[in-house]
Structure formats: C-alpha cells, structure tokens
Amino acid sequence: MTRLFAVVERDLRRFIRNPLVIMSSIIMPLLYLVILGSSFQGALKNLPLAVVNMDNGPYSLRVIERLQAIEEGPRYVQVFRESDQGRAIEGIKNGKYKAALIMPHDFSRNIIKGKGGEIGLFLDNTETISSETIRNAALGGLSSIEVRFVPVREKHESAIVRYIELYKKVDYDQSLIPGIVIMAIFLGSLTTGAFNTVMDKFLGLDESYLLTPLSKRDIVLGLVISGVIITTTIAVTVLFLGSLISGIHIWSTLSPSALLSAVTIIILSTLGLLGMMFVILGRANHPRVVGVLGGFLNVIFFFPSGAIYPIESFPAWLKTFAKVNPETYAVHALRIILFKGASLTAIHGDFLFLVCFAIITLTIATFTYKREL
C-alpha cells in the first residue's frame, strides 16, 4: 500500500504543480457554459430587411408601420428603406440584407378595388433559420393590416405575400460546410507552424537553429508557408469530401472563379490563424500547453463565428466579439461563395479583414518570436 500511495502522491503533486492544467480544468467547462449557452437557440434579432415601397399608398404605408412596430418591439427585423428593387436584391446577394420586401406601385389600389394586393418577399434562403424568421415577421406585419377607407360597394380581398427564394434550397447539414472547413483550418493551424517550434523546444532540437544563419523572419515565415501548404490541402480536401457527403457537388455548381475565390479565402484564413498561433503559442515549451490552449481557442473562436447558429441570435457582448473574430469573416465569405456562387467582389469586406488580420498577426509573430535559449 505504501508503494501505491507513493504513486498517488507523485501524481497529485504533478497535477498541483501545473497551474495551467488546474485552471483549464475549471475554466473550460464554465467557458463552454457561457459561449455555447449564448450561441444557440436564442431569438434572432435585427435581421436586416430591405423594404422597397413603389406604391406609397395607404396600405403600403400601413405595412411599413407594422414592420416598424416589429422592429421596435420584438426586434426580429431591422428595416432599411431602399428606393430601387435592383439595389435591394443586390444587397441580398452580397450579404447586406437577409431579405427584401417589394411593394408594387398598384398594391394599395388593388386592395381598394377588391383584387387583393400582392407583395414580393425575396429571401436569402441559404440561412434557413434567418429566412424563416423574416418570413414569419413579414407575414405577421401583413396579416395585421386593418381594412379602412374602403368604399362601401367595393369588395375587399386580403393582401398576400409571394415568397421568392433566390437560391437553391440549402439543408442544415449543407449549411455547416463553411464551418467544418474553418474547423479544418483551425486544427491544421494548431498542429503546424507554431506547434513545430514547441515540439523542437520540447525535444531540445531548437538549439540547432542557433547554429544557422536563419533569422527570426526566416524561421517564422518558413514554418508559416509549410503550414499554409499543409492546412490548405487539408481544408480543400475537407471541402470537397464534405460537399460530396452532403450532396452539394460544388464542382459542378460553382464557376472556376468562385472556386478560386473559395481557395483564396481558405489561404487567407490559414495565414491569419497561423500568425495568431505563433503570437499565442510561440513561446510555449511543452506540447501540453498547445493541447490545453487549443481547446480554449477552438471554443472561443469557432462557436461565435456563426458557423452553427446565426450571429443575430447572440447577446450584444458576443456580437461585439464576433465582429473581431477572423473565423466570422471566413465563414461568411465561404457561405456566400459556396451557396450563392459569388466572387471576391461580393465579399470584399471579408477579404480585406482577413488580409489585414493576416498581415498584423504575422508581423507581431515575427517580432515576438524568441530566437535564443
């Protein structure tokens, strides 16, 4: 028994002497509670809805009043007035709006004449949860129109909403593909680049760098470039296999320029995450640190990216974080490219953010990398 307790004591001492493991054992479950609890099943708020009123009659104004009441009350939608139908539709294609409500010039007149007014609701159906929320909000706004000022002898018919889904239906499992590609990029970035320097330190091989004329920039950029090649290959493979499993067949639905845009976003995302890993893990000297922090980073960056559930359901503090989360922009860009067939022009905002993030993290990584014992 004495020998048994000796083993127990040694193992307990080893655990107590490692504060990082103790902290991660306590904080990780709480982090899951806070992040995951705030990322799923919340009510969607402030979904951007473009409204084009070509009628300006009493009933179209009443529809807008009801939508504004929803905007002020349950806040399911945020109404944006557009004067041109083409701009509203283009806004859906580039991700500015989730839907566009078009009221034709004869909407009110047809209701007054008893012919029934018709409204077009163009939906971005690549996000099923968001489109259903807007569909219900628009229906609620229209169903509450009260009939007033109708001539006594004229028959009144109810107004209807005609739904137009702009894209091919995307099932929930298919909508997860941008997220699994980003997860492949994260794992590839975690297990290449900075991780190799940690393993070199752990095995005592980093001293060999000091005997060479390699500069800090040579070491960091060399490891980053090899990490980009490996991670990009993995991510593209995951993209094609995921598409094959979910039945999208992107190789037949996407144009060559769209496929090139997707690969560009994958490479930029990989560069940014590799640089970030160098900044965070560049001075770690034990693989266990990488394992512990990798779990933290995955929870912190992946779930608030909108890969699983729309960002519009997040609380304000998590939405603020999502605005500086590089995975948010990567997921958004890949979703628009894969499901809408868009090019880099349509996602220039995401593209610029990822470029800036990669430049900043790689610059910091080069300056902070320690080339000494």
C-alpha positions as CSV (number, residue, x, y, z in Angstrom):
1,M,0.0,0.0,0.0
2,T,2.9,2.3,0.7
3,R,4.2,2.0,-2.8
4,L,0.7,2.6,-4.1
5,F,0.2,5.8,-2.1
6,A,3.7,6.9,-3.3
7,V,2.4,6.7,-6.9
8,V,-0.8,8.6,-6.0
9,E,1.2,11.3,-4.1
10,R,3.6,11.8,-7.0
11,D,0.8,12.1,-9.5
12,L,-1.2,14.6,-7.3
13,R,2.0,16.7,-6.8
14,R,2.5,16.8,-10.6
15,F,-1.1,18.0,-11.1
16,I,-0.8,20.6,-8.4
17,R,2.4,22.0,-9.8
18,N,0.8,22.7,-13.1
19,P,-1.4,25.7,-12.7
20,L,-2.3,25.8,-16.4
21,V,-3.9,22.4,-16.2
22,I,-5.8,23.3,-13.0
23,M,-7.1,26.5,-14.5
24,S,-8.2,24.8,-17.7
25,S,-9.9,22.0,-15.8
26,I,-12.1,24.6,-14.0
27,I,-12.4,27.3,-16.7
28,M,-13.0,25.1,-19.7
29,P,-16.5,23.8,-18.6
30,L,-17.5,27.3,-17.5
31,L,-16.4,28.7,-20.8
32,Y,-18.5,26.1,-22.6
33,L,-21.5,27.1,-20.5
34,V,-21.0,30.8,-21.3
35,I,-20.1,30.5,-25.0
36,L,-22.3,27.6,-26.0
37,G,-25.2,28.8,-23.9
38,S,-25.1,32.2,-25.6
39,S,-24.5,30.8,-29.1
40,F,-27.5,28.6,-29.6
41,Q,-31.3,28.8,-29.5
42,G,-31.5,32.5,-28.8
43,A,-34.2,34.5,-30.6
44,L,-32.9,36.1,-33.8
45,K,-32.8,39.9,-33.6
46,N,-32.3,42.8,-36.0
47,L,-32.2,40.7,-39.2
48,P,-31.7,43.3,-42.0
49,L,-34.8,43.6,-44.2
50,A,-34.8,45.9,-47.2
51,V,-38.2,47.5,-48.0
52,V,-38.9,48.9,-51.4
53,N,-42.2,50.9,-51.4
54,M,-43.1,51.7,-55.0
55,D,-46.7,52.3,-54.0
56,N,-46.8,54.9,-51.2
57,G,-50.5,54.2,-50.9
58,P,-52.3,53.8,-47.6
59,Y,-51.9,50.1,-47.4
60,S,-48.2,50.0,-48.2
61,L,-47.6,52.7,-45.5
62,R,-49.6,50.5,-43.1
63,V,-47.4,47.5,-43.9
64,I,-44.3,49.6,-43.2
65,E,-45.8,50.8,-39.9
66,R,-46.4,47.2,-38.8
67,L,-42.8,46.2,-39.7
68,Q,-41.5,49.2,-37.8
69,A,-43.6,48.1,-34.8
70,I,-41.9,44.7,-35.0
71,E,-38.6,46.5,-35.3
72,E,-39.3,48.5,-32.1
73,G,-41.0,45.6,-30.3
74,P,-39.7,42.0,-30.6
75,R,-36.9,43.4,-32.9
76,Y,-36.9,40.4,-35.2
77,V,-36.1,42.6,-38.2
78,Q,-34.3,45.9,-38.8
79,V,-36.0,47.8,-41.6
80,F,-33.9,49.5,-44.3
81,R,-35.7,51.7,-46.9
82,E,-34.5,51.2,-50.4
83,S,-35.8,53.1,-53.5
84,D,-34.7,50.6,-56.1
85,Q,-35.6,47.0,-56.4
86,G,-32.3,46.0,-58.0
87,R,-30.3,47.5,-55.2
88,A,-32.3,45.6,-52.7
89,I,-31.8,42.3,-54.5
90,E,-28.1,43.0,-54.9
91,G,-27.9,43.7,-51.2
92,I,-29.2,40.2,-50.5
93,K,-26.6,38.7,-52.9
94,N,-23.6,40.4,-51.2
95,G,-24.9,39.7,-47.6
96,K,-26.0,43.2,-46.7
97,Y,-29.7,42.1,-46.3
98,K,-31.3,38.9,-45.4
99,A,-34.5,39.6,-47.4
100,A,-36.2,42.3,-49.5
101,L,-39.9,43.2,-49.3
102,I,-41.1,44.7,-52.6
103,M,-44.4,46.5,-52.7
104,P,-45.5,47.2,-56.3
105,H,-47.0,50.6,-57.4
106,D,-50.5,49.1,-57.6
107,F,-50.5,47.4,-54.2
108,S,-53.0,49.7,-52.4
109,R,-55.1,50.3,-55.5
110,N,-55.7,46.6,-56.0
111,I,-56.7,46.2,-52.4
112,I,-59.2,49.0,-52.6
113,K,-60.6,47.6,-55.8
114,G,-61.0,44.2,-54.2
115,K,-58.4,42.5,-56.3
116,G,-56.1,41.7,-53.4
117,G,-52.7,43.3,-53.1
118,E,-49.6,41.2,-53.7
119,I,-46.2,41.7,-52.1
120,G,-42.9,40.1,-53.2
121,L,-40.6,38.8,-50.4
122,F,-37.2,37.9,-51.8
123,L,-35.4,35.6,-49.3
124,D,-31.8,34.7,-48.7
125,N,-32.6,31.0,-48.1
126,T,-29.0,30.0,-47.7
127,E,-29.6,30.5,-43.9
128,T,-32.8,28.6,-43.2
129,I,-33.3,29.9,-39.6
130,S,-32.9,33.5,-40.6
131,S,-35.2,33.3,-43.7
132,E,-38.0,31.6,-41.7
133,T,-37.8,34.3,-39.0
134,I,-38.1,37.0,-41.6
135,R,-40.9,35.1,-43.4
136,N,-42.9,34.9,-40.2
137,A,-42.2,38.6,-39.4
138,A,-43.4,39.7,-42.8
139,L,-46.5,37.6,-42.6
140,G,-47.3,39.0,-39.2
141,G,-46.9,42.5,-40.4
142,L,-49.2,41.9,-43.3
143,S,-51.9,39.9,-41.5
144,S,-52.4,42.8,-39.1
145,I,-53.4,45.3,-41.8
146,E,-56.8,46.7,-40.9
147,V,-59.2,47.4,-43.7
148,R,-60.2,51.0,-43.5
149,F,-61.3,53.7,-46.0
150,V,-62.7,51.0,-48.3
151,P,-65.6,52.2,-50.4
152,V,-68.8,50.5,-49.2
153,R,-69.7,48.9,-52.5
154,E,-66.2,47.7,-53.3
155,K,-65.2,44.2,-52.3
156,H,-62.0,43.9,-50.3
157,E,-59.6,41.0,-50.7
158,S,-56.8,40.1,-48.4
159,A,-53.2,41.0,-49.4
160,I,-50.8,38.1,-49.9
161,V,-47.1,37.7,-49.8
162,R,-45.4,35.9,-52.6
163,Y,-42.2,34.3,-51.4
164,I,-39.3,34.1,-53.8
165,E,-36.3,32.1,-52.6
166,L,-33.3,33.5,-54.5
167,Y,-31.1,30.4,-54.2
168,K,-31.3,26.6,-54.3
169,K,-32.5,25.2,-51.0
170,V,-29.7,24.6,-48.5
171,D,-30.3,21.9,-45.9
172,Y,-29.0,22.4,-42.4
173,D,-26.2,19.8,-42.8
174,Q,-25.1,21.5,-46.0
175,S,-25.1,24.9,-44.3
176,L,-22.5,23.5,-41.9
177,I,-19.9,23.0,-44.6
178,P,-18.2,26.5,-44.3
179,G,-18.0,25.8,-40.6
180,I,-16.3,22.4,-40.9
181,V,-13.8,23.9,-43.4
182,I,-12.9,26.6,-40.9
183,M,-12.6,24.0,-38.2
184,A,-10.2,22.0,-40.5
185,I,-8.2,25.3,-41.0
186,F,-8.1,25.8,-37.2
187,L,-6.8,22.3,-36.5
188,G,-4.3,22.5,-39.3
189,S,-3.0,25.8,-38.0
190,L,-2.8,24.4,-34.5
191,T,-0.8,21.3,-35.4
192,T,1.6,23.0,-37.8
193,G,3.6,26.2,-37.7
194,A,4.0,27.3,-34.0
195,F,3.4,23.7,-32.8
196,N,6.5,22.6,-34.6
197,T,8.6,25.1,-32.7
198,V,7.1,23.9,-29.4
199,M,8.0,20.3,-30.3
200,D,11.5,21.4,-31.2
201,K,11.9,23.1,-27.8
202,F,10.4,20.1,-26.0
203,L,12.8,17.7,-27.8
204,G,15.8,20.1,-27.5
205,L,16.1,20.5,-31.2
206,D,15.6,24.3,-31.3
207,E,19.3,24.8,-30.4
208,S,20.2,23.7,-33.9
209,Y,18.5,26.9,-35.2
210,L,21.1,28.9,-33.3
211,L,23.9,27.3,-35.3
212,T,22.5,28.5,-38.6
213,P,22.3,32.0,-40.1
214,L,18.5,31.8,-40.1
215,S,16.8,35.0,-38.9
216,K,13.6,35.1,-36.9
217,R,11.7,36.1,-40.0
218,D,13.2,33.1,-41.9
219,I,12.0,30.7,-39.2
220,V,8.6,32.1,-38.7
221,L,7.8,32.6,-42.4
222,G,9.2,29.2,-43.3
223,L,7.1,27.4,-40.8
224,V,4.0,29.5,-41.8
225,I,4.5,28.7,-45.5
226,S,4.8,25.0,-44.9
227,G,1.7,25.3,-42.6
228,V,-0.2,27.0,-45.3
229,I,0.5,24.3,-47.8
230,I,-0.5,21.5,-45.4
231,T,-3.5,23.3,-44.0
232,T,-4.8,24.5,-47.3
233,T,-4.6,20.9,-48.7
234,I,-6.5,19.6,-45.7
235,A,-9.1,22.3,-45.9
236,V,-9.7,21.9,-49.6
237,T,-10.0,18.1,-49.2
238,V,-12.5,18.5,-46.4
239,L,-14.5,21.0,-48.5
240,F,-14.8,18.5,-51.4
241,L,-15.5,15.5,-49.2
242,G,-18.0,17.4,-47.1
243,S,-19.7,18.6,-50.3
244,L,-19.8,15.0,-51.6
245,I,-21.3,13.7,-48.3
246,S,-23.9,16.4,-48.1
247,G,-24.8,16.2,-51.8
248,I,-24.0,19.7,-52.9
249,H,-21.5,18.8,-55.6
250,I,-19.8,22.2,-55.7
251,W,-17.5,21.1,-58.5
252,S,-20.5,21.2,-60.9
253,T,-22.4,24.2,-59.4
254,L,-19.6,26.7,-58.9
255,S,-17.8,28.6,-61.6
256,P,-13.9,28.4,-61.8
257,S,-13.8,32.0,-60.4
258,A,-16.0,31.1,-57.4
259,L,-13.8,28.0,-56.7
260,L,-10.7,30.2,-56.9
261,S,-12.3,32.7,-54.5
262,A,-13.0,29.9,-52.0
263,V,-9.4,28.7,-52.1
264,T,-8.2,32.3,-51.7
265,I,-10.4,32.7,-48.6
266,I,-9.0,29.4,-47.2
267,I,-5.4,30.5,-47.7
268,L,-6.0,34.0,-46.1
269,S,-7.8,32.4,-43.2
270,T,-4.9,29.9,-42.8
271,L,-2.3,32.7,-42.8
272,G,-4.2,34.7,-40.2
273,L,-4.7,31.7,-37.9
274,L,-1.1,30.5,-38.3
275,G,0.1,34.0,-37.3
276,M,-2.2,34.1,-34.4
277,M,-1.0,30.7,-33.2
278,F,2.6,32.0,-33.3
279,V,1.6,35.1,-31.3
280,I,-0.1,33.0,-28.6
281,L,1.9,29.8,-28.6
282,G,5.3,30.9,-30.0
283,R,7.0,30.9,-26.5
284,A,5.4,27.8,-25.1
285,N,7.8,25.0,-24.4
286,H,5.6,22.0,-23.8
287,P,3.1,20.3,-26.1
288,R,0.6,20.0,-23.2
289,V,0.3,23.8,-23.4
290,V,-0.7,23.6,-27.0
291,G,-3.3,21.0,-26.2
292,V,-4.9,22.9,-23.4
293,L,-4.9,26.3,-25.1
294,G,-6.1,24.7,-28.4
295,G,-9.3,23.6,-26.7
296,F,-9.8,27.2,-25.3
297,L,-9.2,28.8,-28.6
298,N,-11.5,26.5,-30.5
299,V,-14.4,27.3,-28.3
300,I,-13.7,31.0,-28.2
301,F,-13.3,31.4,-32.0
302,F,-15.4,28.7,-33.6
303,F,-18.8,28.8,-31.9
304,P,-19.2,32.6,-32.0
305,S,-18.4,32.6,-35.8
306,G,-21.9,31.9,-36.9
307,A,-20.9,28.5,-38.3
308,I,-23.5,26.7,-36.3
309,Y,-26.2,29.3,-35.4
310,P,-26.8,32.8,-36.8
311,I,-24.9,35.7,-35.2
312,E,-28.2,37.6,-35.0
313,S,-29.2,35.5,-32.0
314,F,-26.2,36.3,-29.9
315,P,-26.2,38.7,-27.0
316,A,-24.6,42.1,-27.5
317,W,-21.3,41.2,-25.9
318,L,-20.9,38.1,-28.1
319,K,-21.9,40.0,-31.2
320,T,-19.1,42.5,-30.4
321,F,-16.6,39.8,-30.2
322,A,-17.9,38.2,-33.5
323,K,-17.0,41.5,-35.2
324,V,-13.3,41.0,-34.5
325,N,-13.3,37.2,-34.8
326,P,-11.5,36.2,-38.0
327,E,-13.5,33.0,-38.3
328,T,-16.7,35.0,-38.6
329,Y,-15.5,36.6,-41.8
330,A,-14.1,33.4,-43.2
331,V,-17.4,31.6,-42.5
332,H,-19.5,34.5,-44.0
333,A,-17.3,34.6,-47.1
334,L,-17.3,30.9,-47.8
335,R,-21.1,30.7,-47.3
336,I,-21.7,33.4,-49.9
337,I,-19.2,31.8,-52.3
338,L,-20.5,28.2,-51.9
339,F,-24.2,28.8,-51.8
340,K,-24.6,32.0,-53.9
341,G,-21.7,31.4,-56.3
342,A,-20.4,34.9,-55.6
343,S,-16.9,36.2,-56.5
344,L,-14.4,38.1,-54.3
345,T,-16.0,41.4,-55.4
346,A,-19.2,40.5,-53.4
347,I,-17.2,39.7,-50.3
348,H,-14.6,42.5,-50.4
349,G,-15.3,43.4,-46.7
350,D,-14.5,39.9,-45.6
351,F,-11.5,39.7,-47.9
352,L,-10.0,43.0,-46.6
353,F,-10.5,42.0,-42.9
354,L,-8.7,38.6,-43.5
355,V,-5.8,40.3,-45.3
356,C,-5.3,42.9,-42.6
357,F,-5.6,40.2,-39.9
358,A,-3.0,38.0,-41.6
359,I,-0.6,40.9,-42.0
360,I,-1.0,42.1,-38.4
361,T,-0.6,38.7,-36.8
362,L,2.4,37.6,-39.0
363,T,4.1,40.9,-38.2
364,I,3.6,40.5,-34.5
365,A,4.6,36.9,-34.6
366,T,7.9,37.7,-36.3
367,F,8.8,40.5,-33.8
368,T,7.8,38.4,-30.7
369,Y,9.4,35.1,-31.8
370,K,12.3,34.3,-29.4
371,R,15.5,33.1,-31.3
372,E,17.5,32.3,-28.2
373,L,17.7,29.8,-25.4
